[in-house]
């Protein structure tokens, strides 16, 4: 079984991924990315950070089960070999989910859209930046909101389940509902 989590920036999909991994022993699939590492991130744990050229070489060698360009040459993708066996959890874009379904037709993929209100998402992004929040971060938020709006428009009709993750939600309860529905 593969549980694919989708959601706009700040929706809490990565936090939910950690709960599903920790509480339900789902193996977290670590995405490759060309974006810069944030101070708090750990290579090979949060993402596998690589160069744009190396990522494109991996595309040419048909190593990815799915990949997508999120913005400004920020590529994300997961390896075919990571889906070989066992129960998995992965964070994807809507296009990544479509590719995964197309490229792994014999896998049991259960997709979940994680939603949170715009105010909640913006507040989470600002909190992630911490005291170093600046004008460029404000522009990044605006860019993400625009990009996410079009990227996730109508995706609720493509997924198996939609969950709402506002501040104060019980993520363990949300994870329990996902597991319950995915294993029916």
Secondary structure as GFF3:
##gff-version 3
##sequence-region A 1 184
A	DSSP	beta_strand	2	6	.	.	.	ID=ss1
A	DSSP	alpha_helix	13	24	.	.	.	ID=ss2
A	DSSP	beta_strand	27	28	.	.	.	ID=ss3
A	DSSP	beta_strand	32	33	.	.	.	ID=ss4
A	DSSP	beta_strand	48	49	.	.	.	ID=ss5
A	DSSP	alpha_helix	52	60	.	.	.	ID=ss6
A	DSSP	beta_strand	64	71	.	.	.	ID=ss7
A	DSSP	beta_strand	74	79	.	.	.	ID=ss8
A	DSSP	three_ten_helix	80	83	.	.	.	ID=ss9
A	DSSP	beta_strand	88	91	.	.	.	ID=ss10
A	DSSP	alpha_helix	94	103	.	.	.	ID=ss11
A	DSSP	beta_strand	109	115	.	.	.	ID=ss12
A	DSSP	alpha_helix	118	129	.	.	.	ID=ss13
A	DSSP	three_ten_helix	130	132	.	.	.	ID=ss14
A	DSSP	alpha_helix	135	152	.	.	.	ID=ss15
A	DSSP	three_ten_helix	155	157	.	.	.	ID=ss16
A	DSSP	beta_strand	161	164	.	.	.	ID=ss17
A	DSSP	alpha_helix	171	182	.	.	.	ID=ss18
###
